[in-house]
Amino acid sequence: MRVQSLLCFLPVLARASPNPAHLQLWTRQEGERPYNSSLQNVTIFGTGGTIASVGSSSTETVGGLGGGYSVGLGVEQVLEAVPELLERANINTFQVTNEPSGSINATHLLELSELIQAEVEKSDISGVVVTHGTDTVEETCFFLDLTVKTDKPIVCTAAMRPATAISADGPLNVLQAVILATAPNARGRGAMISLSDRIGSAFYSTKTHANALDTFHNFDAGVLGYYINQVPYFYYSAALATGKQYFNVSGLTSLPKVDILYSHQDMNPELFQFSSDNGAEGIVYAGNGAGGISRDARAAAEEVHNATGKSIVASRKVNTGFATTREWVIGSGFLNPVRARIFLQLGLTRGLDNDGIVELFGTLYPDAWTGE
């Protein structure tokens, strides 16, 4: 059995390094799955994360405590635990990288976007799935939502428990993601994050709990759908997020540097100047409430903006809500700090000046922006 073969590997993999030498990154993996002409074709891109991790025991479910677990499974090995995939789709895989999602960087994002764009342009591909770590999957999925031009499903999935844990959540999450990637009614919705029976928009869905399985939500936008016996059920007809843009990043090898600063009592105002002096082309701050910061910090940020013309974007450190534009400070709207950072980075790739960035963020909430 495929499940048994995976379990046999786990004691060895638990001692493996985060990037095992046998993994051939950027190479299409040839699995042993037979081809079924009656099924649709889905490509899975593996990047690592807890879904590809092994722990020291079957009861270890929270990383970072007592040594924690480590990434050690390739995407093909992850799929070994999901034999039901044979009945759902023909699967091809790419091992993009294999590491904790906190180590995913702009190079990974740009290469992943390029690979997925090429894949969805193939007429025989129904959709794609990205396996990822939960910590930054919302950043990757949001980036793909804005940089891959397609109406085919792009589904990002992950796991809160390692593959070695009792009741590991990864296998069912992968199965549901593949089913979603083949669903006709999943088209035209933008990229999606699929975990724990819920389907969320890449524009809004965010990790709300560090440890619990049912962690991805957005309390304002809600979720797009739910799985009933592994069949995706959508609450609404297909639609895209307000202000969704397309940014052509083909050929880029890097992204503009944008820092995120965190507001708090006695915040160091010098951080704005430090960030600017050390290469930041724009700054996002996670503000108090609807995007506020202390008087001293605001004065320092304004000084940097006036001296350099660099955009300063206000978001909020609370889980949900709306950050407003105030004079020279650009409000991120409903985008949280990490999404506002990516949106600003992509705006800068267009060569936009501050006025252009103001207009770009204004597209995220046109009614509020125009007063209509």
Secondary structure, DSSP 8 states (H G I E B T S, - for coil): -HHHHHHHHHHHHTTS-SS-TT--TTSEE--S----TTS-EEEEEE--SGGGEE-SSTT--STTSTT--EE---HHHHHTT-GGGGGT-EEEEEE---S-GGG--HHHHHHHHHHHHHHHTSTTEEEEEEE--TTTHHHHHHHHHHH---SS-EEEE--SS-TTSTT-SHHHHHHHHHHHHH-GGGTTS--EEEETTEEEETTT-EE--SS-SS-EE-TTT--SEEEETTEEEESS-----TT------TT------EEEEE--TT--THHHHHHHHTT-SEEEEEEBTTTB--HHHHHHHHHHHHHH--EEEEEESSSS--B--BTTBEE-BT--HHHHHHHHHHHHHTT--HHHHHHHHHTTSHHHHHT-
